[in-house]
Amino acid sequence: MEKELRELGLEHYESKALALLLHEKLDLRELSDKSNIPFGKVYSVVKNLKDKGLIKETNSRPKLIYTENASEIISKLIDNKKRREMETVERLKEMASKIDLTKNKETRFFQIGTSIRENKEIQLRSFNESKKEVLQILNVHHNPQSNRESKNLWEKAILEAIERKVIFKAIYPKNLELPINIKKLNTKYSKEFQIKRFNTDFVRCDIIDNDKIMIKLVQKDPLQFGGILFIENERLNQNLKNIFYELWNESDNV
């Protein structure tokens, strides 16, 4: 377990101490003897683990060092590792994007489209790059009959994603007539392609897996096209996912 604890971010002596304390209560001398941590270092190791909220100590004499719940401790370490990794990933994406911009290159982590052609290309990224799920919010301005050529292309890409085992959940406005292809998907792939109904003016967006977002700035009239954004950002993804499920839980089943 010591190796795994180090991989979760603990120092060498911290991992040796915690590996024991997950199993039993020990005083400082016992901890030193059983872990082979020099006694002169045990106090600072225990202090570090306490500061990280991983261990506790009794008020007895001698004080006993212990953990209350092993799974909660490991869960905390895993969450901290994920947070650090996410922050590192986002910093690297930001730095790479800045480098691309200084070279007048397009960055895949933040793509902007301002034309109908770019709208078509970027929207396809939602479906083509998805691996597990796509959560769609289609607001009251959504018009599934407009720009049919592009939407036929997107519906084909949705089918291909479903065949890759991607799950789709889509919120459509109430009383909106669904396109024939969408009805077929909802009927044939009822588990993989789920639809609910809710009227919202929240921005039209796709939330892809755990790290990507497509945001579309468009009104009912396809000619009133403000633009489209494709962003790779885990925190923004999670924020929008929370909003999606708030709307989803309020929505009506089809």
N, C-alpha and C positions, 0 to 999 in steps of 0.2 A: 504493500500500500504506500510505502514511502515514496517510491518512484512516481506513482500517480498523483500524490499530494504535491510533489515538486512541480509536476506538469500543470497543476492547477494554480501555481504561483507562489507556493511556500518556499522558504529558504531550507537549506539542508537540515539544520538542527530543528527548525520548526516542524518539518515533516516527520522527523524521528519522534519528536515529543508528541505531536498530535496523533500519530499512528497508535501510540500506547494509550493516550488519554481517551480515545474513542472507545476503548474497552474497559478501562478501570480508573478509579480514583487513586491518585498518588501524591505523596508529599514531595517536596523538592529533592530531598536526598534519594528517595526511591526512584523518582523520575530520572535523575542523573545516572544512577547505577544501572537501571534497566535499559536506558537509551544510549548509554555510553557518551552522553553529553558531559563535558567537563563541568564540575559543580560551579565553577566561577562563571559559567555562561548560562546556567539554567535559569537564573532569575530574569535576565534580559530576554531569553527565549519565551518564557512564560508571559512576560509583560507584553511582548509583541503579539502573541496569540490572543491575549486579553484585549488589547487595543483593536484587534481585528474582529472582536466579538465572537471568537471561536471557542473559548474556554471560560470557565468560571472557577471561583475558589471559595472554600468554606471559611467561616469565622473561627474555626477550631484551632487549637495549637497541638501539633503543627498544622498549618493550613494544608488542606487537600485540594489538589487541582483536578478538575473533572469537566466532562461535557455532558449535557443533558440529553441530547438526541443526535445520534450519529447522522441520520439521513438529513436533518435540518442543516447540520454543519457542512456536509458535502454539497447540499443544494446551494448554500450560500457561496461556497467556493466556486461552484460551477457557474452561478449567475455572475459573480465578479469576473471570472475569466471571460465569459461571453461579452460582458460589457467592455472590458479592456480590448478584446479583439475587435468588437464593433467600432470602438473609437479609433483604433489603429486603421481599420479598413476605410473608414470615412475620411481620415486625414490623408491616407494615400490616394484615395479617389480625388479629393480636393486638390492635392499637389499635382497629380497627373493631369487633371483638367486645366490647371493654370499653365502647365508646361505646354499643353496642346494649344491653348489660346494664344500664348506668346508666339507660337509658330504658325498662327492662323489655320490651325488644324481643328477638325471637328472632334469633340470628345464624346465617347460612347456613354459616359456617366451622366451627361446632361445635354440632351438634344432638343433643339427648338425647331419647330416647323411653322411656317407662315403661309404656306400655299396649300391648295387642295392636293397636289401631288405629294407634298411632304406629309400631309395629314394621312394619306393612304399608306405611305411607307412606314411612318412611325406607329400608326395603329396596328399594323401587322406585327410589329415587335412584341406587342402585348401577348399575342397568341403564339408566335413562333418561338419566343424565348421562354415561355412559361414551362415549368417543370412539374409543379404540383397543383397550383390553383390560380384562378383568376376571379377576383371579386369585382363586379361591375355595378356602378351606380349610373343609371340612365335617368336623367332628370326630366322635368315636365316639358322641356324644350326639345326633347328627343323626337325625331321624325324618322322612323325606320323606312319610310317609302322614298325619301329623298336620296339622291346620289346612289341609286340602286346598283350601278355597276361596281362601285367600291364595296358596297355592303355585301354583295354576292361574294366578292373576293374574301372579305373578312369572315363571312359565315363558313366558307370552305376551310379557312385557316382554323376556325374554332373546331370544326369537325376533326381536322387532323390532330389538333391538340387533345381532344377528347380520346381519340384513338391511341394517344400516347399516355393515357390514364390521367390527364389533367382534369381537375374538378372545376366546373364553372358555377358560380352563384351570381345571379343577375337580378337587380331591382329595376323593374319597369314601371312607368307611370300607370295608374289605374285607367281602365277603359281604353287603353291604347291597343289597336289592332296589331297583333304580332305578325311579322312576315312569315310566309309559308315555311321557309327553311328553319326558322327559329322554332316554330310549332313542331316541326318534325323532330328536331333535336330534343325538345322538351318531352316529346312523347316516347321516342325510341331510346333516349339516354336519360331517363328521369332521375337516376342517381347521380350521373356525372354532370348533367346540365339542369340546374334547378332555378326556377323563376319565382319571384314574389312580386307583389304589386304595392307601390307606395308613391304618393305624389310628393316630390321634393324638388326644391330649386338648388340643392347642393350641386357643386361643380361636377360635370360629367367626368368620371374617372374610372380607370382600371387599376386594381391593386394586385400586383403580380408576385406570387410566391411570398418571400419575406423581405425583399430588398428593392423591388422596382415599382414604379408608379407611372401611369400615363394619365395626363390631365388634358382635357380638351376644352377649349374656350370657344364655344359655338352656340348660336341660337337656333331656333327652329328652321329658319331660312339658311340653307347651306352656303349661300353667298355671303352671309354675315359671319365670316370665319375669322375669329380673333387669333387663333394659333393653337398649337399643340405642343406639349412638353413631355419628354420622357426622362425620368429622373431615377437614378440608382441611389437610394438612401434608406437605410433600415429604419431610422427613427421616424421619418416622414411616412414610410410604409406602415409602421405600427400605429401611428396616429390616425391615419385614414382607415386602417383596418378596424380600429375601435369605433370610429364613426359608422363604418359600413354595418357592423353588427348591431349597433344601436338602431339603425334604420331597419335592418333585416328583422329584428325582433318585433318591430312595430308593424311590419308589412303583412299584407294579406296573402294567403296561399292562392295559387292559380287554380 
